[in-house]
Amino acid sequence: MGEKAIPLIIGEISRQPDLLFGALSRITGENPVSKNAQGDVYAMVTAWIEWNRRRQK
Amino acid sequence: MREQAIRSTFPALDPVDFRLTSPQTPAYNCIAYAAGDHRRWWWPDPDGICYWPPGVQRTVRFQAFQHAFETLGYRLSSDESLVTGREKIAIFANGPEPTHAAKQLASGLWSSKLGRLEDISHNLLGVENQEYGELAFIMERTIRVTL
C-alpha cells in the first residue's frame, strides 16, 4: 500500500486523532513533528497535515 | 451504555467505586494522567512519537517507568493506603511489561485514564484484567502545593 496509504492515514488522524504517526514516519521516511510536540496528539496531527499540504504543492 | 462496556472490560471493578469522571479524549493516556499531564501521551515508544522524560530509557520495562516517575519526585512505596500529605500512583503490568498507571484520589479511591477513552474512578485492583495485567508497584511523593 505504502505511498497510497499516506492520504488515508492523514485523513483518518484528522477525523479521529490516533497514534498512527509511527506508520506515517515509516512509510514516508520523514518526521515533521518537532521534539516539543512529542506526545501532543493535536500538534502532531497539525504537523502531518501541513507536511502533506507542502508535499502536494 | 459506556459504563456497561467498561464494566464488562474490567470485571474486577467495584460497582460502588466505579464512576466515569471525564468525557472521552485522545489528548492524553493513562501514564500522562498519572503524571499530571493532560496534554500529551507518555509512552517509551522507540520511535519517539510519545513524550517520555528526557534521560529515561525508552523501554517498556519496570525500571523505565519507575525512573520516569522518579523524575517527578515519586519513590517506590510499600503500600497503597491513603496517607495525609502523600500522593500515590500505581503501575500495572502484564508480565514484565508495564501497561497502565493509576493515581490515588484524596478520597482514597483511584483514578485512571483508559487509553483514548474516559477517566474513571475505581477500586485499586478494579482495572486488573487480561490486557492491563496486575498491580506491579506503587510509588508515592509528598503532595506539592502550587500557590
N, CA and C atoms of all chains as a GROMACS GRO file, in nm:
protein
  612
    1MET      N    1   0.085  -0.120   0.000
    1MET     CA    2   0.000   0.000   0.000
    1MET      C    3   0.089   0.125   0.000
    2GLY      N    4   0.182   0.134   0.097
    2GLY     CA    5   0.284   0.239   0.101
    2GLY      C    6   0.232   0.379   0.077
    3GLU      N    7   0.282   0.440  -0.028
    3GLU     CA    8   0.254   0.581  -0.062
    3GLU      C    9   0.104   0.610  -0.068
    4LYS      N   10   0.027   0.514  -0.121
    4LYS     CA   11  -0.118   0.536  -0.136
    4LYS      C   12  -0.187   0.548  -0.001
    5ALA      N   13  -0.123   0.492   0.102
    5ALA     CA   14  -0.185   0.495   0.236
    5ALA      C   15  -0.173   0.630   0.304
    6ILE      N   16  -0.079   0.714   0.256
    6ILE     CA   17  -0.050   0.840   0.327
    6ILE      C   18  -0.174   0.928   0.342
    7PRO      N   19  -0.244   0.963   0.230
    7PRO     CA   20  -0.362   1.049   0.248
    7PRO      C   21  -0.471   0.982   0.331
    8LEU      N   22  -0.481   0.850   0.322
    8LEU     CA   23  -0.583   0.778   0.401
    8LEU      C   24  -0.553   0.791   0.550
    9ILE      N   25  -0.425   0.771   0.584
    9ILE     CA   26  -0.388   0.779   0.726
    9ILE      C   27  -0.404   0.922   0.777
   10ILE      N   28  -0.362   1.019   0.696
   10ILE     CA   29  -0.374   1.159   0.739
   10ILE      C   30  -0.521   1.197   0.753
   11GLY      N   31  -0.604   1.149   0.660
   11GLY     CA   32  -0.748   1.174   0.671
   11GLY      C   33  -0.805   1.114   0.798
   12GLU      N   34  -0.760   0.994   0.829
   12GLU     CA   35  -0.812   0.924   0.948
   12GLU      C   36  -0.770   0.997   1.077
   13ILE      N   37  -0.642   1.036   1.086
   13ILE     CA   38  -0.598   1.102   1.210
   13ILE      C   39  -0.656   1.243   1.221
   14SER      N   40  -0.698   1.303   1.107
   14SER     CA   41  -0.763   1.434   1.114
   14SER      C   42  -0.902   1.420   1.175
   15ARG      N   43  -0.971   1.314   1.134
   15ARG     CA   44  -1.106   1.291   1.187
   15ARG      C   45  -1.102   1.241   1.330
   16GLN      N   46  -1.012   1.149   1.354
   16GLN     CA   47  -1.006   1.085   1.485
   16GLN      C   48  -0.859   1.068   1.523
   17PRO      N   49  -0.804   1.169   1.591
   17PRO     CA   50  -0.661   1.165   1.621
   17PRO      C   51  -0.618   1.033   1.686
   18ASP      N   52  -0.516   0.976   1.635
   18ASP     CA   53  -0.467   0.849   1.688
   18ASP      C   54  -0.316   0.846   1.669
   19LEU      N   55  -0.256   0.745   1.728
   19LEU     CA   56  -0.110   0.739   1.723
   19LEU      C   57  -0.061   0.659   1.602
   20LEU      N   58  -0.106   0.702   1.484
   20LEU     CA   59  -0.063   0.638   1.361
   20LEU      C   60   0.060   0.708   1.303
   21PHE      N   61   0.117   0.796   1.383
   21PHE     CA   62   0.229   0.876   1.334
   21PHE      C   63   0.352   0.791   1.304
   22GLY      N   64   0.368   0.683   1.382
   22GLY     CA   65   0.480   0.592   1.359
   22GLY      C   66   0.470   0.530   1.220
   23ALA      N   67   0.347   0.492   1.182
   23ALA     CA   68   0.326   0.432   1.050
   23ALA      C   69   0.359   0.535   0.941
   24LEU      N   70   0.315   0.659   0.962
   24LEU     CA   71   0.344   0.764   0.863
   24LEU      C   72   0.495   0.785   0.848
   25SER      N   73   0.564   0.788   0.961
   25SER     CA   74   0.710   0.809   0.957
   25SER      C   75   0.779   0.696   0.882
   26ARG      N   76   0.734   0.574   0.908
   26ARG     CA   77   0.800   0.459   0.844
   26ARG      C   78   0.773   0.457   0.693
   27ILE      N   79   0.649   0.493   0.653
   27ILE     CA   80   0.615   0.492   0.510
   27ILE      C   81   0.688   0.603   0.435
   28THR      N   82   0.690   0.722   0.498
   28THR     CA   83   0.744   0.839   0.427
   28THR      C   84   0.894   0.858   0.449
   29GLY      N   85   0.945   0.800   0.557
   29GLY     CA   86   1.085   0.823   0.593
   29GLY      C   87   1.107   0.963   0.647
   30GLU      N   88   0.998   1.029   0.687
   30GLU     CA   89   1.010   1.165   0.739
   30GLU      C   90   0.941   1.177   0.875
   31ASN      N   91   0.974   1.284   0.944
   31ASN     CA   92   0.904   1.312   1.069
   31ASN      C   93   0.895   1.463   1.088
   32PRO      N   94   0.782   1.524   1.048
   32PRO     CA   95   0.769   1.669   1.057
   32PRO      C   96   0.735   1.719   1.198
   33VAL      N   97   0.726   1.627   1.294
   33VAL     CA   98   0.686   1.665   1.430
   33VAL      C   99   0.809   1.711   1.509
   34SER      N  100   0.801   1.830   1.565
   34SER     CA  101   0.914   1.880   1.643
   34SER      C  102   0.922   1.807   1.776
   35LYS      N  103   1.040   1.811   1.836
   35LYS     CA  104   1.063   1.745   1.965
   35LYS      C  105   0.964   1.798   2.070
   36ASN      N  106   0.936   1.927   2.064
   36ASN     CA  107   0.845   1.988   2.162
   36ASN      C  108   0.703   1.934   2.152
   37ALA      N  109   0.670   1.880   2.035
   37ALA     CA  110   0.532   1.834   2.012
   37ALA      C  111   0.516   1.684   2.041
   38GLN      N  112   0.624   1.618   2.086
   38GLN     CA  113   0.614   1.474   2.114
   38GLN      C  114   0.499   1.447   2.211
   39GLY      N  115   0.412   1.355   2.173
   39GLY     CA  116   0.302   1.316   2.260
   39GLY      C  117   0.180   1.405   2.253
   40ASP      N  118   0.194   1.523   2.189
   40ASP     CA  119   0.081   1.616   2.178
   40ASP      C  120   0.004   1.581   2.050
   41VAL      N  121  -0.101   1.504   2.067
   41VAL     CA  122  -0.173   1.446   1.953
   41VAL      C  123  -0.216   1.552   1.853
   42TYR      N  124  -0.273   1.661   1.904
   42TYR     CA  125  -0.327   1.764   1.814
   42TYR      C  126  -0.214   1.836   1.739
   43ALA      N  127  -0.104   1.862   1.808
   43ALA     CA  128   0.010   1.927   1.741
   43ALA      C  129   0.070   1.834   1.636
   44MET      N  130   0.072   1.705   1.665
   44MET     CA  131   0.128   1.609   1.569
   44MET      C  132   0.038   1.597   1.445
   45VAL      N  133  -0.093   1.596   1.468
   45VAL     CA  134  -0.187   1.592   1.354
   45VAL      C  135  -0.165   1.714   1.266
   46THR      N  136  -0.155   1.831   1.329
   46THR     CA  137  -0.135   1.955   1.254
   46THR      C  138  -0.005   1.950   1.172
   47ALA      N  139   0.101   1.900   1.236
   47ALA     CA  140   0.230   1.892   1.166
   47ALA      C  141   0.221   1.803   1.042
   48TRP      N  142   0.152   1.689   1.056
   48TRP     CA  143   0.141   1.598   0.941
   48TRP      C  144   0.050   1.654   0.833
   49ILE      N  145  -0.058   1.724   0.871
   49ILE     CA  146  -0.146   1.786   0.770
   49ILE      C  147  -0.067   1.892   0.692
   50GLU      N  148   0.010   1.972   0.764
   50GLU     CA  149   0.090   2.076   0.696
   50GLU      C  150   0.196   2.013   0.606
   51TRP      N  151   0.256   1.906   0.657
   51TRP     CA  152   0.356   1.834   0.576
   51TRP      C  153   0.293   1.785   0.446
   52ASN      N  154   0.170   1.731   0.454
   52ASN     CA  155   0.102   1.678   0.336
   52ASN      C  156   0.065   1.790   0.238
   53ARG      N  157   0.025   1.905   0.294
   53ARG     CA  158  -0.008   2.020   0.207
   53ARG      C  159   0.116   2.064   0.129
   54ARG      N  160   0.229   2.073   0.200
   54ARG     CA  161   0.354   2.114   0.133
   54ARG      C  162   0.390   2.014   0.023
   55ARG      N  163   0.370   1.889   0.050
   55ARG     CA  164   0.405   1.782  -0.044
   55ARG      C  165   0.319   1.789  -0.171
   56GLN      N  166   0.195   1.832  -0.154
   56GLN     CA  167   0.102   1.833  -0.268
   56GLN      C  168   0.118   1.956  -0.357
   57LYS      N  169   0.193   2.056  -0.308
   57LYS     CA  170   0.208   2.179  -0.387
   57LYS      C  171   0.297   2.156  -0.508
   58MET      N  172  -2.454   0.313   2.886
   58MET     CA  173  -2.400   0.225   2.782
   58MET      C  174  -2.249   0.215   2.793
   59ARG      N  175  -2.184   0.334   2.801
   59ARG     CA  176  -2.039   0.333   2.813
   59ARG      C  177  -1.996   0.264   2.942
   60GLU      N  178  -2.070   0.295   3.049
   60GLU     CA  179  -2.034   0.236   3.179
   60GLU      C  180  -2.045   0.085   3.173
   61GLN      N  181  -2.146   0.038   3.104
   61GLN     CA  182  -2.166  -0.106   3.092
   61GLN      C  183  -2.049  -0.171   3.015
   62ALA      N  184  -2.008  -0.105   2.908
   62ALA     CA  185  -1.897  -0.158   2.827
   62ALA      C  186  -1.769  -0.162   2.909
   63ILE      N  187  -1.745  -0.058   2.987
   63ILE     CA  188  -1.624  -0.054   3.070
   63ILE      C  189  -1.630  -0.162   3.178
   64ARG      N  190  -1.748  -0.177   3.237
   64ARG     CA  191  -1.762  -0.281   3.341
   64ARG      C  192  -1.734  -0.420   3.284
   65SER      N  193  -1.776  -0.444   3.162
   65SER     CA  194  -1.752  -0.578   3.109
   65SER      C  195  -1.605  -0.596   3.069
   66THR      N  196  -1.536  -0.484   3.039
   66THR     CA  197  -1.393  -0.494   3.008
   66THR      C  198  -1.311  -0.515   3.136
   67PHE      N  199  -1.362  -0.456   3.245
   67PHE     CA  200  -1.291  -0.466   3.374
   67PHE      C  201  -1.382  -0.531   3.478
   68PRO      N  202  -1.391  -0.663   3.475
   68PRO     CA  203  -1.486  -0.732   3.565
   68PRO      C  204  -1.454  -0.714   3.713
   69ALA      N  205  -1.332  -0.670   3.747
   69ALA     CA  206  -1.297  -0.654   3.889
   69ALA      C  207  -1.337  -0.518   3.944
   70LEU      N  208  -1.398  -0.433   3.862
   70LEU     CA  209  -1.442  -0.301   3.910
   70LEU      C  210  -1.550  -0.317   4.017
   71ASP      N  211  -1.530  -0.246   4.126
   71ASP     CA  212  -1.633  -0.243   4.231
   71ASP      C  213  -1.742  -0.147   4.184
   72PRO      N  214  -1.866  -0.193   4.169
   72PRO     CA  215  -1.972  -0.106   4.116
   72PRO      C  216  -1.999   0.016   4.202
   73VAL      N  217  -1.965   0.010   4.328
   73VAL     CA  218  -1.987   0.126   4.417
   73VAL      C  219  -1.882   0.234   4.390
   74ASP      N  220  -1.759   0.193   4.368
   74ASP     CA  221  -1.649   0.289   4.350
   74ASP      C  222  -1.636   0.340   4.206
   75PHE      N  223  -1.686   0.263   4.111
   75PHE     CA  224  -1.666   0.296   3.970
   75PHE      C  225  -1.753   0.414   3.925
   76ARG      N  226  -1.687   0.514   3.866
   76ARG     CA  227  -1.758   0.628   3.806
   76ARG      C  228  -1.683   0.673   3.681
   77LEU      N  229  -1.756   0.716   3.581
   77LEU     CA  230  -1.693   0.788   3.468
   77LEU      C  231  -1.670   0.930   3.517
   78THR      N  232  -1.551   0.983   3.501
   78THR     CA  233  -1.523   1.116   3.557
   78THR      C  234  -1.479   1.218   3.452
   79SER      N  235  -1.480   1.179   3.325
   79SER     CA  236  -1.446   1.276   3.219
   79SER      C  237  -1.507   1.229   3.089
   80PRO      N  238  -1.518   1.320   2.992
   80PRO     CA  239  -1.553   1.273   2.857
   80PRO      C  240  -1.435   1.202   2.792
   81GLN      N  241  -1.461   1.131   2.684
   81GLN     CA  242  -1.352   1.069   2.609
   81GLN      C  243  -1.262   1.176   2.550
   82THR      N  244  -1.133   1.150   2.548
   82THR     CA  245  -1.040   1.240   2.478
   82THR      C  246  -0.916   1.162   2.436
   83PRO      N  247  -0.866   1.189   2.316
   83PRO     CA  248  -0.742   1.124   2.274
   83PRO      C  249  -0.619   1.204   2.317
   84ALA      N  250  -0.637   1.313   2.393
   84ALA     CA  251  -0.527   1.407   2.418
   84ALA      C  252  -0.418   1.351   2.509
   85TYR      N  253  -0.452   1.260   2.597
   85TYR     CA  254  -0.352   1.207   2.691
   85TYR      C  255  -0.386   1.062   2.723
   86ASN      N  256  -0.288   0.990   2.778
   86ASN     CA  257  -0.311   0.849   2.811
   86ASN      C  258  -0.294   0.829   2.962
   87CYS      N  259  -0.300   0.705   3.004
   87CYS     CA  260  -0.300   0.675   3.148
   87CYS      C  261  -0.172   0.718   3.217
   88ILE      N  262  -0.058   0.701   3.150
   88ILE     CA  263   0.069   0.734   3.214
   88ILE      C  264   0.078   0.886   3.233
   89ALA      N  265   0.040   0.959   3.127
   89ALA     CA  266   0.038   1.106   3.136
   89ALA      C  267  -0.056   1.151   3.247
   90TYR      N  268  -0.172   1.091   3.252
   90TYR     CA  269  -0.272   1.129   3.352
   90TYR      C  270  -0.218   1.108   3.494
   91ALA      N  271  -0.156   0.992   3.516
   91ALA     CA  272  -0.099   0.966   3.650
   91ALA      C  273   0.014   1.065   3.680
   92ALA      N  274   0.081   1.110   3.575
   92ALA     CA  275   0.191   1.207   3.592
   92ALA      C  276   0.140   1.351   3.603
   93GLY      N  277   0.010   1.369   3.586
   93GLY     CA  278  -0.048   1.504   3.598
   93GLY      C  279  -0.043   1.584   3.469
   94ASP      N  280  -0.023   1.518   3.357
   94ASP     CA  281  -0.014   1.586   3.227
   94ASP      C  282  -0.138   1.550   3.145
   95HIS      N  283  -0.222   1.647   3.119
   95HIS     CA  284  -0.345   1.622   3.043
   95HIS      C  285  -0.333   1.670   2.898
   96ARG      N  286  -0.212   1.687   2.852
   96ARG     CA  287  -0.190   1.746   2.721
   96ARG      C  288  -0.117   1.651   2.623
   97ARG      N  289  -0.054   1.547   2.679
   97ARG     CA  290   0.030   1.464   2.593
   97ARG      C  291   0.013   1.316   2.626
   98TRP      N  292   0.059   1.232   2.532
   98TRP     CA  293   0.072   1.088   2.559
   98TRP      C  294   0.213   1.063   2.609
   99TRP      N  295   0.222   0.991   2.719
   99TRP     CA  296   0.351   0.947   2.772
   99TRP      C  297   0.366   0.798   2.741
  100TRP      N  298   0.470   0.761   2.673
  100TRP     CA  299   0.500   0.619   2.649
  100TRP      C  300   0.642   0.609   2.596
  101PRO      N  301   0.717   0.506   2.636
  101PRO     CA  302   0.857   0.496   2.592
  101PRO      C  303   0.870   0.427   2.457
  102ASP      N  304   0.790   0.468   2.359
  102ASP     CA  305   0.797   0.406   2.226
  102ASP      C  306   0.932   0.436   2.161
  103PRO      N  307   0.989   0.339   2.091
  103PRO     CA  308   1.123   0.360   2.033
  103PRO      C  309   1.125   0.464   1.922
  104ASP      N  310   1.008   0.491   1.860
  104ASP     CA  311   1.004   0.589   1.750
  104ASP      C  312   1.004   0.733   1.800
  105GLY      N  313   0.985   0.752   1.930
  105GLY     CA  314   0.982   0.889   1.983
  105GLY      C  315   0.854   0.963   1.947
  106ILE      N  316   0.746   0.889   1.924
  106ILE     CA  317   0.618   0.953   1.894
  106ILE      C  318   0.561   1.018   2.020
  107CYS      N  319   0.566   0.944   2.128
  107CYS     CA  320   0.509   0.992   2.255
  107CYS      C  321   0.616   1.063   2.338
  108TYR      N  322   0.567   1.142   2.432
  108TYR     CA  323   0.660   1.208   2.525
  108TYR      C  324   0.712   1.106   2.626
  109TRP      N  325   0.836   1.118   2.661
  109TRP     CA  326   0.895   1.039   2.769
  109TRP      C  327   1.000   1.126   2.834
  110PRO      N  328   1.008   1.129   2.966
  110PRO     CA  329   1.102   1.222   3.030
  110PRO      C  330   1.244   1.208   2.975
  111PRO      N  331   1.307   1.319   2.943
  111PRO     CA  332   1.443   1.314   2.888
  111PRO      C  333   1.538   1.240   2.983
  112GLY      N  334   1.622   1.158   2.926
  112GLY     CA  335   1.721   1.086   3.006
  112GLY      C  336   1.673   0.953   3.060
  113VAL      N  337   1.544   0.923   3.046
  113VAL     CA  338   1.491   0.795   3.094
  113VAL      C  339   1.486   0.699   2.975
  114GLN      N  340   1.528   0.574   2.999
  114GLN     CA  341   1.535   0.478   2.889
  114GLN      C  342   1.397   0.453   2.828
  115ARG      N  343   1.395   0.442   2.695
  115ARG     CA  344   1.269   0.418   2.624
  115ARG      C  345   1.250   0.268   2.606
  116THR      N  346   1.218   0.201   2.714
  116THR     CA  347   1.189   0.058   2.708
  116THR      C  348   1.066   0.033   2.792
  117VAL      N  349   0.984  -0.061   2.749
  117VAL     CA  350   0.861  -0.093   2.823
  117VAL      C  351   0.897  -0.195   2.932
  118ARG      N  352   0.965  -0.146   3.033
  118ARG     CA  353   1.010  -0.228   3.145
  118ARG      C  354   0.990  -0.150   3.274
  119PHE      N  355   0.980  -0.224   3.386
  119PHE     CA  356   0.953  -0.162   3.516
  119PHE      C  357   1.048  -0.047   3.545
  120GLN      N  358   1.178  -0.071   3.521
  120GLN     CA  359   1.278   0.028   3.562
  120GLN      C  360   1.255   0.161   3.490
  121ALA      N  361   1.219   0.154   3.363
  121ALA     CA  362   1.197   0.278   3.287
  121ALA      C  363   1.078   0.356   3.344
  122PHE      N  364   0.973   0.284   3.380
  122PHE     CA  365   0.855   0.352   3.436
  122PHE      C  366   0.884   0.407   3.574
  123GLN      N  367   0.960   0.328   3.652
  123GLN     CA  368   1.000   0.377   3.785
  123GLN      C  369   1.083   0.504   3.771
  124HIS      N  370   1.178   0.503   3.679
  124HIS     CA  371   1.263   0.622   3.660
  124HIS      C  372   1.182   0.740   3.610
  125ALA      N  373   1.086   0.713   3.521
  125ALA     CA  374   1.004   0.823   3.467
  125ALA      C  375   0.932   0.895   3.581
  126PHE      N  376   0.875   0.819   3.674
  126PHE     CA  377   0.803   0.883   3.784
  126PHE      C  378   0.900   0.938   3.890
  127GLU      N  379   1.019   0.882   3.897
  127GLU     CA  380   1.120   0.941   3.988
  127GLU      C  381   1.157   1.082   3.943
  128THR      N  382   1.149   1.107   3.812
  128THR     CA  383   1.180   1.244   3.765
  128THR      C  384   1.078   1.344   3.817
  129LEU      N  385   0.962   1.293   3.862
  129LEU     CA  386   0.856   1.380   3.918
  129LEU      C  387   0.859   1.380   4.071
  130GLY      N  388   0.958   1.314   4.128
  130GLY     CA  389   0.970   1.314   4.274
  130GLY      C  390   0.909   1.194   4.342
  131TYR      N  391   0.855   1.101   4.266
  131TYR     CA  392   0.798   0.980   4.327
  131TYR      C  393   0.908   0.882   4.364
  132ARG      N  394   0.882   0.805   4.470
  132ARG     CA  395   0.973   0.698   4.512
  132ARG      C  396   0.890   0.573   4.536
  133LEU      N  397   0.953   0.456   4.526
  133LEU     CA  398   0.880   0.332   4.549
  133LEU      C  399   0.817   0.331   4.686
  134SER      N  400   0.698   0.274   4.695
  134SER     CA  401   0.623   0.272   4.821
  134SER      C  402   0.586   0.129   4.853
  135SER      N  403   0.568   0.104   4.983
  135SER     CA  404   0.538  -0.034   5.022
  135SER      C  405   0.388  -0.060   5.034
  136ASP      N  406   0.306   0.044   5.028
  136ASP     CA  407   0.162   0.016   5.040
  136ASP      C  408   0.078   0.121   4.970
  137GLU      N  409  -0.048   0.084   4.951
  137GLU     CA  410  -0.140   0.166   4.873
  137GLU      C  411  -0.238   0.244   4.960
  138SER      N  412  -0.214   0.244   5.092
  138SER     CA  413  -0.310   0.311   5.180
  138SER      C  414  -0.307   0.462   5.161
  139LEU      N  415  -0.416   0.526   5.198
  139LEU     CA  416  -0.425   0.671   5.188
  139LEU      C  417  -0.348   0.733   5.305
  140VAL      N  418  -0.254   0.821   5.275
  140VAL     CA  419  -0.173   0.885   5.378
  140VAL      C  420  -0.181   1.036   5.358
  141THR      N  421  -0.218   1.108   5.463
  141THR     CA  422  -0.230   1.253   5.453
  141THR      C  423  -0.098   1.314   5.408
  142GLY      N  424  -0.104   1.403   5.311
  142GLY     CA  425   0.016   1.472   5.264
  142GLY      C  426   0.096   1.396   5.160
  143ARG      N  427   0.052   1.275   5.126
  143ARG     CA  428   0.124   1.196   5.025
  143ARG      C  429   0.032   1.167   4.907
  144GLU      N  430   0.088   1.167   4.787
  144GLU     CA  431   0.010   1.122   4.672
  144GLU      C  432   0.078   1.000   4.612
  145LYS      N  433  -0.006   0.910   4.563
  145LYS     CA  434   0.047   0.781   4.519
  145LYS      C  435   0.000   0.749   4.377
  146ILE      N  436   0.084   0.677   4.308
  146ILE     CA  437   0.048   0.625   4.176
  146ILE      C  438   0.073   0.474   4.178
  147ALA      N  439   0.000   0.405   4.092
  147ALA     CA  440   0.016   0.259   4.082
  147ALA      C  441   0.047   0.222   3.938
  148ILE      N  442   0.142   0.132   3.920
  148ILE     CA  443   0.176   0.083   3.787
  148ILE      C  444   0.128  -0.062   3.775
  149PHE      N  445   0.060  -0.090   3.666
  149PHE     CA  446   0.012  -0.225   3.638
  149PHE      C  447   0.096  -0.284   3.525
  150ALA      N  448   0.106  -0.416   3.524
  150ALA     CA  449   0.190  -0.479   3.423
  150ALA      C  450   0.134  -0.614   3.382
  151ASN      N  451   0.160  -0.647   3.259
  151ASN     CA  452   0.129  -0.778   3.206
  151ASN      C  453   0.262  -0.851   3.193
  152GLY      N  454   0.293  -0.938   3.286
  152GLY     CA  455   0.426  -0.999   3.290
  152GLY      C  456   0.528  -0.890   3.317
  153PRO      N  457   0.635  -0.886   3.236
  153PRO     CA  458   0.740  -0.786   3.261
  153PRO      C  459   0.711  -0.649   3.201
  154GLU      N  460   0.598  -0.637   3.129
  154GLU     CA  461   0.572  -0.513   3.056
  154GLU      C  462   0.466  -0.425   3.124
  155PRO      N  463   0.504  -0.307   3.169
  155PRO     CA  464   0.404  -0.214   3.224
  155PRO      C  465   0.299  -0.183   3.117
  156THR      N  466   0.176  -0.170   3.164
  156THR     CA  467   0.064  -0.149   3.070
  156THR      C  468  -0.019  -0.027   3.106
  157HIS      N  469  -0.019   0.010   3.235
  157HIS     CA  470  -0.119   0.106   3.281
  157HIS      C  471  -0.070   0.174   3.409
  158ALA      N  472  -0.121   0.296   3.430
  158ALA     CA  473  -0.094   0.366   3.556
  158ALA      C  474  -0.224   0.426   3.609
  159ALA      N  475  -0.235   0.432   3.740
  159ALA     CA  476  -0.350   0.495   3.806
  159ALA      C  477  -0.297   0.586   3.914
  160LYS      N  478  -0.377   0.684   3.956
  160LYS     CA  479  -0.333   0.769   4.067
  160LYS      C  480  -0.439   0.768   4.177
  161GLN      N  481  -0.392   0.787   4.298
  161GLN     CA  482  -0.484   0.786   4.412
  161GLN      C  483  -0.551   0.921   4.428
  162LEU      N  484  -0.680   0.917   4.456
  162LEU     CA  485  -0.757   1.039   4.481
  162LEU      C  486  -0.754   1.072   4.630
  163ALA      N  487  -0.793   1.194   4.663
  163ALA     CA  488  -0.794   1.235   4.803
  163ALA      C  489  -0.892   1.152   4.886
  164SER      N  490  -0.987   1.090   4.819
  164SER     CA  491  -1.085   1.006   4.889
  164SER      C  492  -1.028   0.869   4.924
  165GLY      N  493  -0.913   0.834   4.865
  165GLY     CA  494  -0.857   0.700   4.882
  165GLY      C  495  -0.890   0.610   4.765
  166LEU      N  496  -0.991   0.649   4.686
  166LEU     CA  497  -1.017   0.574   4.563
  166LEU      C  498  -0.905   0.602   4.463
  167TRP      N  499  -0.909   0.534   4.350
  167TRP     CA  500  -0.806   0.552   4.248
  167TRP      C  501  -0.871   0.603   4.120
  168SER      N  502  -0.791   0.662   4.034
  168SER     CA  503  -0.841   0.722   3.912
  168SER      C  504  -0.750   0.683   3.796
  169SER      N  505  -0.812   0.650   3.684
  169SER     CA  506  -0.737   0.607   3.565
  169SER      C  507  -0.792   0.671   3.441
  170LYS      N  508  -0.705   0.694   3.344
  170LYS     CA  509  -0.746   0.726   3.208
  170LYS      C  510  -0.739   0.596   3.130
  171LEU      N  511  -0.845   0.564   3.061
  171LEU     CA  512  -0.848   0.438   2.987
  171LEU      C  513  -0.810   0.463   2.840
  172GLY      N  514  -0.683   0.452   2.811
  172GLY     CA  515  -0.637   0.470   2.672
  172GLY      C  516  -0.683   0.602   2.616
  173ARG      N  517  -0.756   0.596   2.502
  173ARG     CA  518  -0.807   0.719   2.442
  173ARG      C  519  -0.951   0.745   2.483
  174LEU      N  520  -0.995   0.674   2.586
  174LEU     CA  521  -1.134   0.686   2.629
  174LEU      C  522  -1.147   0.784   2.747
  175GLU      N  523  -1.230   0.746   2.846
  175GLU     CA  524  -1.260   0.836   2.958
  175GLU      C  525  -1.163   0.818   3.076
  176ASP      N  526  -1.174   0.911   3.171
  176ASP     CA  527  -1.116   0.890   3.305
  176ASP      C  528  -1.223   0.820   3.387
  177ILE      N  529  -1.178   0.735   3.478
  177ILE     CA  530  -1.273   0.672   3.570
  177ILE      C  531  -1.216   0.677   3.712
  178SER      N  532  -1.305   0.668   3.811
  178SER     CA  533  -1.259   0.641   3.947
  178SER      C  534  -1.292   0.494   3.975
  179HIS      N  535  -1.209   0.431   4.060
  179HIS     CA  536  -1.224   0.285   4.077
  179HIS      C  537  -1.150   0.237   4.201
  180ASN      N  538  -1.184   0.116   4.242
  180ASN     CA  539  -1.104   0.049   4.344
  180ASN      C  540  -0.970   0.015   4.279
  181LEU      N  541  -0.863   0.012   4.360
  181LEU     CA  542  -0.729  -0.002   4.302
  181LEU      C  543  -0.719  -0.119   4.205
  182LEU      N  544  -0.766  -0.236   4.248
  182LEU     CA  545  -0.746  -0.355   4.165
  182LEU      C  546  -0.858  -0.373   4.061
  183GLY      N  547  -0.947  -0.274   4.055
  183GLY     CA  548  -1.059  -0.283   3.961
  183GLY      C  549  -1.018  -0.279   3.815
  184VAL      N  550  -0.898  -0.228   3.786
  184VAL     CA  551  -0.855  -0.221   3.646
  184VAL      C  552  -0.766  -0.341   3.606
  185GLU      N  553  -0.751  -0.434   3.700
  185GLU     CA  554  -0.678  -0.556   3.661
  185GLU      C  555  -0.764  -0.636   3.564
  186ASN      N  556  -0.707  -0.672   3.453
  186ASN     CA  557  -0.776  -0.761   3.359
  186ASN      C  558  -0.670  -0.826   3.269
  187GLN      N  559  -0.716  -0.894   3.166
  187GLN     CA  560  -0.621  -0.967   3.081
  187GLN      C  561  -0.526  -0.873   3.008
  188GLU      N  562  -0.574  -0.754   2.972
  188GLU     CA  563  -0.489  -0.661   2.896
  188GLU      C  564  -0.394  -0.584   2.988
  189TYR      N  565  -0.448  -0.528   3.096
  189TYR     CA  566  -0.366  -0.447   3.186
  189TYR      C  567  -0.283  -0.534   3.280
  190GLY      N  568  -0.321  -0.658   3.298
  190GLY     CA  569  -0.246  -0.745   3.388
  190GLY      C  570  -0.275  -0.712   3.534
  191GLU      N  571  -0.169  -0.713   3.614
  191GLU     CA  572  -0.186  -0.699   3.759
  191GLU      C  573  -0.107  -0.579   3.813
  192LEU      N  574  -0.144  -0.539   3.934
  192LEU     CA  575  -0.070  -0.433   4.003
  192LEU      C  576   0.076  -0.476   4.017
  193ALA      N  577   0.167  -0.390   3.975
  193ALA     CA  578   0.310  -0.425   3.980
  193ALA      C  579   0.380  -0.354   4.096
  194PHE      N  580   0.361  -0.221   4.106
  194PHE     CA  581   0.421  -0.149   4.218
  194PHE      C  582   0.352  -0.014   4.238
  195ILE      N  583   0.376   0.039   4.359
  195ILE     CA  584   0.319   0.168   4.399
  195ILE      C  585   0.435   0.265   4.417
  196MET      N  586   0.411   0.391   4.384
  196MET     CA  587   0.510   0.496   4.413
  196MET      C  588   0.438   0.611   4.483
  197GLU      N  589   0.511   0.688   4.559
  197GLU     CA  590   0.448   0.800   4.630
  197GLU      C  591   0.543   0.918   4.641
  198ARG      N  592   0.484   1.035   4.666
  198ARG     CA  593   0.565   1.156   4.688
  198ARG      C  594   0.484   1.249   4.779
  199THR      N  595   0.552   1.348   4.831
  199THR     CA  596   0.483   1.449   4.909
  199THR      C  597   0.396   1.532   4.815
  200ILE      N  598   0.274   1.562   4.858
  200ILE     CA  599   0.185   1.644   4.775
  200ILE      C  600   0.246   1.782   4.758
  201ARG      N  601   0.249   1.827   4.632
  201ARG     CA  602   0.305   1.959   4.603
  201ARG      C  603   0.193   2.061   4.597
  202VAL      N  604   0.206   2.164   4.675
  202VAL     CA  605   0.105   2.270   4.676
  202VAL      C  606   0.154   2.383   4.586
  203THR      N  607   0.071   2.415   4.485
  203THR     CA  608   0.109   2.529   4.399
  203THR      C  609   0.022   2.648   4.435
  204LEU      N  610   0.087   2.761   4.461
  204LEU     CA  611   0.014   2.880   4.504
  204LEU      C  612  -0.015   2.971   4.384
   0.00000   0.00000   0.00000
